[in-house]
């Protein structure tokens, strides 16, 4: 059952990436490096804050 769940998630992520790919290229050409930096901040920000809060 776990293998089917993992496979379903992998197929979902692949389909989302496949459909977003052409837009991602045009957006990165339009906005430059700002979009990847915002993505890093959004994904790493909460993780870093929770790590700091746990250690403090």
PDB file of N, CA, C, O and CB in Angstrom:
ATOM      1  N   UNK A   1       0.814  -1.178   0.000  1.00  0.00           N
ATOM      2  CA  UNK A   1       0.000   0.000   0.000  1.00  0.00           C
ATOM      3  C   UNK A   1       0.871   1.262   0.000  1.00  0.00           C
ATOM      4  O   UNK A   1       0.553   2.234  -0.684  1.00  0.00           O
ATOM      5  CB  UNK A   1      -0.933  -0.013   1.197  1.00  0.00           C
ATOM      6  N   UNK A   2       1.954   1.249   0.755  1.00  0.00           N
ATOM      7  CA  UNK A   2       2.846   2.411   0.809  1.00  0.00           C
ATOM      8  C   UNK A   2       3.478   2.678  -0.552  1.00  0.00           C
ATOM      9  O   UNK A   2       3.669   3.834  -0.929  1.00  0.00           O
ATOM     10  CB  UNK A   2       3.941   2.201   1.864  1.00  0.00           C
ATOM     11  N   UNK A   3       3.803   1.622  -1.290  1.00  0.00           N
ATOM     12  CA  UNK A   3       4.394   1.799  -2.613  1.00  0.00           C
ATOM     13  C   UNK A   3       3.416   2.507  -3.539  1.00  0.00           C
ATOM     14  O   UNK A   3       3.816   3.372  -4.318  1.00  0.00           O
ATOM     15  CB  UNK A   3       4.808   0.443  -3.209  1.00  0.00           C
ATOM     16  N   UNK A   4       2.143   2.148  -3.462  1.00  0.00           N
ATOM     17  CA  UNK A   4       1.135   2.800  -4.292  1.00  0.00           C
ATOM     18  C   UNK A   4       0.954   4.269  -3.915  1.00  0.00           C
ATOM     19  O   UNK A   4       0.768   5.117  -4.787  1.00  0.00           O
ATOM     20  CB  UNK A   4      -0.194   2.066  -4.174  1.00  0.00           C
ATOM     21  N   UNK A   5       1.007   4.569  -2.623  1.00  0.00           N
ATOM     22  CA  UNK A   5       0.922   5.962  -2.184  1.00  0.00           C
ATOM     23  C   UNK A   5       2.111   6.763  -2.708  1.00  0.00           C
ATOM     24  O   UNK A   5       1.943   7.872  -3.215  1.00  0.00           O
ATOM     25  CB  UNK A   5       0.861   6.042  -0.646  1.00  0.00           C
ATOM     26  N   UNK A   6       3.302   6.202  -2.584  1.00  0.00           N
ATOM     27  CA  UNK A   6       4.507   6.891  -3.055  1.00  0.00           C
ATOM     28  C   UNK A   6       4.475   7.079  -4.565  1.00  0.00           C
ATOM     29  O   UNK A   6       4.853   8.136  -5.069  1.00  0.00           O
ATOM     30  CB  UNK A   6       5.765   6.112  -2.650  1.00  0.00           C
ATOM     31  N   UNK A   7       4.028   6.064  -5.285  1.00  0.00           N
ATOM     32  CA  UNK A   7       3.935   6.165  -6.742  1.00  0.00           C
ATOM     33  C   UNK A   7       2.915   7.219  -7.147  1.00  0.00           C
ATOM     34  O   UNK A   7       3.163   7.992  -8.072  1.00  0.00           O
ATOM     35  CB  UNK A   7       3.565   4.809  -7.355  1.00  0.00           C
ATOM     36  N   UNK A   8       1.778   7.262  -6.475  1.00  0.00           N
ATOM     37  CA  UNK A   8       0.764   8.274  -6.770  1.00  0.00           C
ATOM     38  C   UNK A   8       1.281   9.675  -6.531  1.00  0.00           C
ATOM     39  O   UNK A   8       1.028  10.577  -7.330  1.00  0.00           O
ATOM     40  CB  UNK A   8      -0.474   8.039  -5.935  1.00  0.00           C
ATOM     41  N   UNK A   9       2.001   9.867  -5.442  1.00  0.00           N
ATOM     42  CA  UNK A   9       2.577  11.182  -5.159  1.00  0.00           C
ATOM     43  C   UNK A   9       3.616  11.560  -6.201  1.00  0.00           C
ATOM     44  O   UNK A   9       3.663  12.710  -6.638  1.00  0.00           O
ATOM     45  CB  UNK A   9       3.203  11.204  -3.767  1.00  0.00           C
ATOM     46  N   UNK A  10       4.441  10.616  -6.600  1.00  0.00           N
ATOM     47  CA  UNK A  10       5.464  10.887  -7.607  1.00  0.00           C
ATOM     48  C   UNK A  10       4.832  11.253  -8.947  1.00  0.00           C
ATOM     49  O   UNK A  10       5.307  12.163  -9.626  1.00  0.00           O
ATOM     50  CB  UNK A  10       6.384   9.675  -7.773  1.00  0.00           C
ATOM     51  N   UNK A  11       3.774  10.557  -9.329  1.00  0.00           N
ATOM     52  CA  UNK A  11       3.092  10.872 -10.586  1.00  0.00           C
ATOM     53  C   UNK A  11       2.440  12.248 -10.512  1.00  0.00           C
ATOM     54  O   UNK A  11       2.477  13.004 -11.482  1.00  0.00           O
ATOM     55  CB  UNK A  11       2.036   9.799 -10.913  1.00  0.00           C
ATOM     56  N   UNK A  12       1.846  12.576  -9.375  1.00  0.00           N
ATOM     57  CA  UNK A  12       1.241  13.895  -9.204  1.00  0.00           C
ATOM     58  C   UNK A  12       2.279  15.006  -9.330  1.00  0.00           C
ATOM     59  O   UNK A  12       2.054  15.990 -10.035  1.00  0.00           O
ATOM     60  CB  UNK A  12       0.543  13.985  -7.850  1.00  0.00           C
ATOM     61  N   UNK A  13       3.399  14.855  -8.658  1.00  0.00           N
ATOM     62  CA  UNK A  13       4.456  15.869  -8.716  1.00  0.00           C
ATOM     63  C   UNK A  13       5.013  15.984 -10.134  1.00  0.00           C
ATOM     64  O   UNK A  13       5.303  17.087 -10.598  1.00  0.00           O
ATOM     65  CB  UNK A  13       5.590  15.528  -7.723  1.00  0.00           C
ATOM     66  N   UNK A  14       5.163  14.866 -10.815  1.00  0.00           N
ATOM     67  CA  UNK A  14       5.655  14.890 -12.187  1.00  0.00           C
ATOM     68  C   UNK A  14       4.681  15.615 -13.107  1.00  0.00           C
ATOM     69  O   UNK A  14       5.103  16.387 -13.968  1.00  0.00           O
ATOM     70  CB  UNK A  14       5.895  13.470 -12.691  1.00  0.00           C
ATOM     71  N   UNK A  15       3.389  15.377 -12.937  1.00  0.00           N
ATOM     72  CA  UNK A  15       2.388  16.045 -13.784  1.00  0.00           C
ATOM     73  C   UNK A  15       2.351  17.545 -13.527  1.00  0.00           C
ATOM     74  O   UNK A  15       2.223  18.336 -14.462  1.00  0.00           O
ATOM     75  CB  UNK A  15       0.998  15.445 -13.544  1.00  0.00           C
ATOM     76  N   UNK A  16       2.461  17.933 -12.273  1.00  0.00           N
ATOM     77  CA  UNK A  16       2.472  19.365 -11.948  1.00  0.00           C
ATOM     78  C   UNK A  16       3.720  20.026 -12.531  1.00  0.00           C
ATOM     79  O   UNK A  16       3.637  21.111 -13.107  1.00  0.00           O
ATOM     80  CB  UNK A  16       2.415  19.582 -10.410  1.00  0.00           C
ATOM     81  N   UNK A  17       4.859  19.385 -12.387  1.00  0.00           N
ATOM     82  CA  UNK A  17       6.094  19.927 -12.952  1.00  0.00           C
ATOM     83  C   UNK A  17       6.059  19.990 -14.460  1.00  0.00           C
ATOM     84  O   UNK A  17       6.553  20.947 -15.056  1.00  0.00           O
ATOM     85  CB  UNK A  17       7.269  19.105 -12.513  1.00  0.00           C
ATOM     86  N   UNK A  18       5.481  18.978 -15.083  1.00  0.00           N
ATOM     87  CA  UNK A  18       5.389  18.929 -16.544  1.00  0.00           C
ATOM     88  C   UNK A  18       4.525  20.080 -17.061  1.00  0.00           C
ATOM     89  O   UNK A  18       4.862  20.717 -18.059  1.00  0.00           O
ATOM     90  CB  UNK A  18       4.810  17.572 -17.008  1.00  0.00           C
ATOM     91  N   UNK A  19       3.416  20.339 -16.378  1.00  0.00           N
ATOM     92  CA  UNK A  19       2.514  21.398 -16.839  1.00  0.00           C
ATOM     93  C   UNK A  19       3.047  22.792 -16.510  1.00  0.00           C
ATOM     94  O   UNK A  19       2.724  23.748 -17.214  1.00  0.00           O
ATOM     95  CB  UNK A  19       1.136  21.216 -16.218  1.00  0.00           C
ATOM     96  N   UNK A  20       3.850  22.929 -15.463  1.00  0.00           N
ATOM     97  CA  UNK A  20       4.362  24.235 -15.067  1.00  0.00           C
ATOM     98  C   UNK A  20       5.692  24.567 -15.733  1.00  0.00           C
ATOM     99  O   UNK A  20       6.144  25.710 -15.651  1.00  0.00           O
ATOM    100  CB  UNK A  20       4.517  24.291 -13.567  1.00  0.00           C
ATOM    101  N   UNK A  21       6.318  23.623 -16.378  1.00  0.00           N
ATOM    102  CA  UNK A  21       7.641  23.832 -16.952  1.00  0.00           C
ATOM    103  C   UNK A  21       7.755  24.979 -17.928  1.00  0.00           C
ATOM    104  O   UNK A  21       8.609  25.844 -17.736  1.00  0.00           O
ATOM    105  CB  UNK A  21       8.066  22.618 -17.620  1.00  0.00           C
ATOM    106  N   UNK A  22       6.933  25.032 -18.973  1.00  0.00           N
ATOM    107  CA  UNK A  22       7.056  26.133 -19.938  1.00  0.00           C
ATOM    108  C   UNK A  22       6.807  27.500 -19.303  1.00  0.00           C
ATOM    109  O   UNK A  22       7.478  28.469 -19.660  1.00  0.00           O
ATOM    110  CB  UNK A  22       6.085  25.924 -21.086  1.00  0.00           C
ATOM    111  N   UNK A  23       5.868  27.598 -18.380  1.00  0.00           N
ATOM    112  CA  UNK A  23       5.623  28.874 -17.712  1.00  0.00           C
ATOM    113  C   UNK A  23       6.796  29.255 -16.821  1.00  0.00           C
ATOM    114  O   UNK A  23       7.124  30.436 -16.700  1.00  0.00           O
ATOM    115  CB  UNK A  23       4.336  28.809 -16.888  1.00  0.00           C
ATOM    116  N   UNK A  24       7.425  28.279 -16.202  1.00  0.00           N
ATOM    117  CA  UNK A  24       8.550  28.566 -15.316  1.00  0.00           C
ATOM    118  C   UNK A  24       9.719  29.163 -16.093  1.00  0.00           C
ATOM    119  O   UNK A  24      10.403  30.060 -15.601  1.00  0.00           O
ATOM    120  CB  UNK A  24       8.994  27.294 -14.589  1.00  0.00           C
ATOM    121  N   UNK A  25       9.945  28.669 -17.293  1.00  0.00           N
ATOM    122  CA  UNK A  25      11.053  29.196 -18.105  1.00  0.00           C
ATOM    123  C   UNK A  25      10.784  30.639 -18.504  1.00  0.00           C
ATOM    124  O   UNK A  25      11.667  31.489 -18.392  1.00  0.00           O
ATOM    125  CB  UNK A  25      11.267  28.330 -19.366  1.00  0.00           C
ATOM    126  N   UNK A  26       9.573  30.923 -18.967  1.00  0.00           N
ATOM    127  CA  UNK A  26       9.265  32.297 -19.378  1.00  0.00           C
ATOM    128  C   UNK A  26       9.265  33.251 -18.180  1.00  0.00           C
ATOM    129  O   UNK A  26       9.708  34.394 -18.295  1.00  0.00           O
ATOM    130  CB  UNK A  26       7.903  32.347 -20.088  1.00  0.00           C
ATOM    131  N   UNK A  27       8.768  32.783 -17.031  1.00  0.00           N
ATOM    132  CA  UNK A  27       8.777  33.633 -15.844  1.00  0.00           C
ATOM    133  C   UNK A  27      10.191  33.896 -15.342  1.00  0.00           C
ATOM    134  O   UNK A  27      10.487  34.999 -14.882  1.00  0.00           O
ATOM    135  CB  UNK A  27       7.951  32.999 -14.742  1.00  0.00           C
ATOM    136  N   UNK A  28      11.065  32.900 -15.426  1.00  0.00           N
ATOM    137  CA  UNK A  28      12.440  33.115 -14.977  1.00  0.00           C
ATOM    138  C   UNK A  28      13.175  34.069 -15.911  1.00  0.00           C
ATOM    139  O   UNK A  28      14.038  34.827 -15.468  1.00  0.00           O
ATOM    140  CB  UNK A  28      13.192  31.781 -14.890  1.00  0.00           C
ATOM    141  N   UNK A  29      12.842  34.039 -17.188  1.00  0.00           N
ATOM    142  CA  UNK A  29      13.438  35.018 -18.105  1.00  0.00           C
ATOM    143  C   UNK A  29      12.917  36.423 -17.823  1.00  0.00           C
ATOM    144  O   UNK A  29      13.651  37.403 -17.954  1.00  0.00           O
ATOM    145  CB  UNK A  29      13.147  34.634 -19.563  1.00  0.00           C
ATOM    146  N   UNK A  30      11.654  36.514 -17.438  1.00  0.00           N
ATOM    147  CA  UNK A  30      11.044  37.820 -17.193  1.00  0.00           C
ATOM    148  C   UNK A  30      11.497  38.432 -15.874  1.00  0.00           C
ATOM    149  O   UNK A  30      11.767  39.632 -15.812  1.00  0.00           O
ATOM    150  CB  UNK A  30       9.536  37.697 -17.204  1.00  0.00           C
ATOM    151  N   UNK A  31      11.585  37.620 -14.810  1.00  0.00           N
ATOM    152  CA  UNK A  31      11.869  38.147 -13.472  1.00  0.00           C
ATOM    153  C   UNK A  31      13.291  37.871 -12.990  1.00  0.00           C
ATOM    154  O   UNK A  31      13.695  38.419 -11.964  1.00  0.00           O
ATOM    155  CB  UNK A  31      10.898  37.566 -12.490  1.00  0.00           C
ATOM    156  N   UNK A  32      14.042  37.066 -13.671  1.00  0.00           N
ATOM    157  CA  UNK A  32      15.422  36.803 -13.293  1.00  0.00           C
ATOM    158  C   UNK A  32      15.539  35.914 -12.073  1.00  0.00           C
ATOM    159  O   UNK A  32      14.759  34.977 -11.902  1.00  0.00           O
ATOM    160  CB  UNK A  32      16.132  38.089 -13.040  1.00  0.00           C
ATOM    161  N   UNK A  33      16.509  36.202 -11.230  1.00  0.00           N
ATOM    162  CA  UNK A  33      16.825  35.347 -10.085  1.00  0.00           C
ATOM    163  C   UNK A  33      15.938  35.607  -8.871  1.00  0.00           C
ATOM    164  O   UNK A  33      16.094  34.956  -7.837  1.00  0.00           O
ATOM    165  CB  UNK A  33      18.262  35.536  -9.698  1.00  0.00           C
ATOM    166  N   UNK A  34      15.010  36.552  -8.991  1.00  0.00           N
ATOM    167  CA  UNK A  34      14.164  36.886  -7.849  1.00  0.00           C
ATOM    168  C   UNK A  34      13.247  35.713  -7.491  1.00  0.00           C
ATOM    169  O   UNK A  34      13.069  35.420  -6.309  1.00  0.00           O
ATOM    170  CB  UNK A  34      13.330  38.144  -8.151  1.00  0.00           C
ATOM    171  N   UNK A  35      12.667  35.044  -8.475  1.00  0.00           N
ATOM    172  CA  UNK A  35      11.742  33.949  -8.196  1.00  0.00           C
ATOM    173  C   UNK A  35      12.393  32.778  -7.473  1.00  0.00           C
ATOM    174  O   UNK A  35      11.819  32.295  -6.497  1.00  0.00           O
ATOM    175  CB  UNK A  35      11.135  33.464  -9.474  1.00  0.00           C
ATOM    176  N   UNK A  36      13.559  32.291  -7.897  1.00  0.00           N
ATOM    177  CA  UNK A  36      14.181  31.211  -7.119  1.00  0.00           C
ATOM    178  C   UNK A  36      14.565  31.637  -5.695  1.00  0.00           C
ATOM    179  O   UNK A  36      14.487  30.834  -4.765  1.00  0.00           O
ATOM    180  CB  UNK A  36      15.416  30.709  -7.843  1.00  0.00           C
ATOM    181  N   UNK A  37      14.972  32.876  -5.529  1.00  0.00           N
ATOM    182  CA  UNK A  37      15.325  33.357  -4.189  1.00  0.00           C
ATOM    183  C   UNK A  37      14.097  33.434  -3.285  1.00  0.00           C
ATOM    184  O   UNK A  37      14.171  33.102  -2.102  1.00  0.00           O
ATOM    185  CB  UNK A  37      15.996  34.733  -4.276  1.00  0.00           C
ATOM    186  N   UNK A  38      12.970  33.871  -3.845  1.00  0.00           N
ATOM    187  CA  UNK A  38      11.732  33.900  -3.068  1.00  0.00           C
ATOM    188  C   UNK A  38      11.315  32.480  -2.715  1.00  0.00           C
ATOM    189  O   UNK A  38      10.869  32.226  -1.596  1.00  0.00           O
ATOM    190  CB  UNK A  38      10.605  34.619  -3.850  1.00  0.00           C
ATOM    191  N   UNK A  39      11.456  31.553  -3.654  1.00  0.00           N
ATOM    192  CA  UNK A  39      11.128  30.157  -3.385  1.00  0.00           C
ATOM    193  C   UNK A  39      11.979  29.581  -2.270  1.00  0.00           C
ATOM    194  O   UNK A  39      11.473  28.856  -1.413  1.00  0.00           O
ATOM    195  CB  UNK A  39      11.298  29.329  -4.637  1.00  0.00           C
ATOM    196  N   UNK A  40      13.263  29.894  -2.272  1.00  0.00           N
ATOM    197  CA  UNK A  40      14.139  29.431  -1.186  1.00  0.00           C
ATOM    198  C   UNK A  40      13.733  30.030   0.157  1.00  0.00           C
ATOM    199  O   UNK A  40      13.723  29.341   1.177  1.00  0.00           O
ATOM    200  CB  UNK A  40      15.597  29.786  -1.492  1.00  0.00           C
ATOM    201  N   UNK A  41      13.400  31.311   0.147  1.00  0.00           N
ATOM    202  CA  UNK A  41      13.006  31.962   1.398  1.00  0.00           C
ATOM    203  C   UNK A  41      11.711  31.373   1.942  1.00  0.00           C
ATOM    204  O   UNK A  41      11.571  31.172   3.148  1.00  0.00           O
ATOM    205  CB  UNK A  41      12.847  33.469   1.189  1.00  0.00           C
ATOM    206  N   UNK A  42      10.767  31.096   1.048  1.00  0.00           N
ATOM    207  CA  UNK A  42       9.477  30.552   1.481  1.00  0.00           C
ATOM    208  C   UNK A  42       9.638  29.132   2.013  1.00  0.00           C
ATOM    209  O   UNK A  42       8.967  28.748   2.971  1.00  0.00           O
ATOM    210  CB  UNK A  42       8.467  30.570   0.321  1.00  0.00           C
ATOM    211  N   UNK A  43      10.521  28.353   1.399  1.00  0.00           N
ATOM    212  CA  UNK A  43      10.669  26.970   1.841  1.00  0.00           C
ATOM    213  C   UNK A  43      11.618  26.827   3.038  1.00  0.00           C
ATOM    214  O   UNK A  43      11.382  25.991   3.910  1.00  0.00           O
ATOM    215  CB  UNK A  43      11.167  26.119   0.692  1.00  0.00           C
ATOM    216  N   UNK A  44      12.666  27.614   3.089  1.00  0.00           N
ATOM    217  CA  UNK A  44      13.633  27.484   4.178  1.00  0.00           C
ATOM    218  C   UNK A  44      13.295  28.340   5.394  1.00  0.00           C
ATOM    219  O   UNK A  44      13.720  28.027   6.507  1.00  0.00           O
ATOM    220  CB  UNK A  44      14.999  27.847   3.682  1.00  0.00           C
ATOM    221  N   UNK A  45      12.543  29.407   5.195  1.00  0.00           N
ATOM    222  CA  UNK A  45      12.205  30.307   6.299  1.00  0.00           C
ATOM    223  C   UNK A  45      11.519  29.612   7.463  1.00  0.00           C
ATOM    224  O   UNK A  45      12.017  29.671   8.587  1.00  0.00           O
ATOM    225  CB  UNK A  45      11.327  31.407   5.800  1.00  0.00           C
ATOM    226  N   UNK A  46      10.390  28.954   7.227  1.00  0.00           N
ATOM    227  CA  UNK A  46       9.716  28.281   8.349  1.00  0.00           C
ATOM    228  C   UNK A  46      10.553  27.179   8.988  1.00  0.00           C
ATOM    229  O   UNK A  46      10.504  26.986  10.203  1.00  0.00           O
ATOM    230  CB  UNK A  46       8.412  27.696   7.879  1.00  0.00           C
ATOM    231  N   UNK A  47      11.323  26.455   8.172  1.00  0.00           N
ATOM    232  CA  UNK A  47      12.163  25.390   8.726  1.00  0.00           C
ATOM    233  C   UNK A  47      13.241  25.969   9.645  1.00  0.00           C
ATOM    234  O   UNK A  47      13.495  25.434  10.725  1.00  0.00           O
ATOM    235  CB  UNK A  47      12.814  24.574   7.592  1.00  0.00           C
ATOM    236  N   UNK A  48      13.858  27.037   9.222  1.00  0.00           N
ATOM    237  CA  UNK A  48      14.892  27.677  10.058  1.00  0.00           C
ATOM    238  C   UNK A  48      14.298  28.277  11.325  1.00  0.00           C
ATOM    239  O   UNK A  48      14.887  28.181  12.402  1.00  0.00           O
ATOM    240  CB  UNK A  48      15.621  28.768   9.266  1.00  0.00           C
ATOM    241  N   UNK A  49      13.125  28.897  11.190  1.00  0.00           N
ATOM    242  CA  UNK A  49      12.487  29.473  12.369  1.00  0.00           C
ATOM    243  C   UNK A  49      12.098  28.394  13.380  1.00  0.00           C
ATOM    244  O   UNK A  49      12.254  28.588  14.586  1.00  0.00           O
ATOM    245  CB  UNK A  49      11.256  30.274  11.960  1.00  0.00           C
ATOM    246  N   UNK A  50      11.599  27.270  12.898  1.00  0.00           N
ATOM    247  CA  UNK A  50      11.235  26.200  13.830  1.00  0.00           C
ATOM    248  C   UNK A  50      12.463  25.595  14.481  1.00  0.00           C
ATOM    249  O   UNK A  50      12.412  25.183  15.640  1.00  0.00           O
ATOM    250  CB  UNK A  50      10.442  25.114  13.114  1.00  0.00           C
ATOM    251  N   UNK A  51      13.571  25.536  13.747  1.00  0.00           N
ATOM    252  CA  UNK A  51      14.813  25.016  14.317  1.00  0.00           C
ATOM    253  C   UNK A  51      15.337  25.952  15.405  1.00  0.00           C
ATOM    254  O   UNK A  51      15.771  25.498  16.464  1.00  0.00           O
ATOM    255  CB  UNK A  51      15.876  24.828  13.216  1.00  0.00           C
ATOM    256  N   UNK A  52      15.296  27.251  15.141  1.00  0.00           N
ATOM    257  CA  UNK A  52      15.750  28.228  16.126  1.00  0.00           C
ATOM    258  C   UNK A  52      14.857  28.193  17.359  1.00  0.00           C
ATOM    259  O   UNK A  52      15.346  28.252  18.487  1.00  0.00           O
ATOM    260  CB  UNK A  52      15.770  29.639  15.519  1.00  0.00           C
ATOM    261  N   UNK A  53      13.547  28.099  17.143  1.00  0.00           N
ATOM    262  CA  UNK A  53      12.614  28.071  18.266  1.00  0.00           C
ATOM    263  C   UNK A  53      12.800  26.802  19.113  1.00  0.00           C
ATOM    264  O   UNK A  53      12.652  26.841  20.334  1.00  0.00           O
ATOM    265  CB  UNK A  53      11.167  28.159  17.753  1.00  0.00           C
ATOM    266  N   UNK A  54      13.120  25.694  18.465  1.00  0.00           N
ATOM    267  CA  UNK A  54      13.312  24.439  19.190  1.00  0.00           C
ATOM    268  C   UNK A  54      14.594  24.482  20.018  1.00  0.00           C
ATOM    269  O   UNK A  54      14.631  23.970  21.137  1.00  0.00           O
ATOM    270  CB  UNK A  54      13.352  23.254  18.213  1.00  0.00           C
ATOM    271  N   UNK A  55      15.639  25.091  19.473  1.00  0.00           N
ATOM    272  CA  UNK A  55      16.926  25.135  20.172  1.00  0.00           C
ATOM    273  C   UNK A  55      16.953  26.191  21.277  1.00  0.00           C
ATOM    274  O   UNK A  55      17.754  26.095  22.207  1.00  0.00           O
ATOM    275  CB  UNK A  55      18.046  25.406  19.180  1.00  0.00           C
ATOM    276  N   UNK A  56      16.107  27.169  21.184  1.00  0.00           N
ATOM    277  CA  UNK A  56      16.126  28.254  22.171  1.00  0.00           C
ATOM    278  C   UNK A  56      15.386  27.923  23.438  1.00  0.00           C
ATOM    279  O   UNK A  56      15.325  28.748  24.350  1.00  0.00           O
ATOM    280  CB  UNK A  56      15.544  29.488  21.582  1.00  0.00           C
TER     281      UNK A  56
END
